[in-house]
Amino acid sequence: MVKPKRNPNSEELAYQPESVEDMQNALKEIFGPMFESMLKEEINTHLGYQSNKKRKNNWKQKERLRTKDC
């Protein structure tokens, strides 16, 4: 199945950057969060533990479970 070619003159392309800086900012907005989460997971895997924020949340959840059982 062959994809139809887009007409470069059509108006279906919503974002039209006016400068190189605009394009760089758009790419940062799109890919920035993805790369940040990938690097955090890579660090967690390499170091063998979760960040402090995640550990605190897990600890609070475990405390709630223990107090409900008692």
TATA-V807391 format. One line per field, one symbol per residue. phi: phi as a letter, one per 30 degrees, with the letter a starting at -180 (. if undefined). A space follows every 50 residues. Layout:
phi->???
This chain:
phi->.cddddddcdcdddcbdcbdddddddddddcedddddddddddedddiad dedddddddddddddddddd
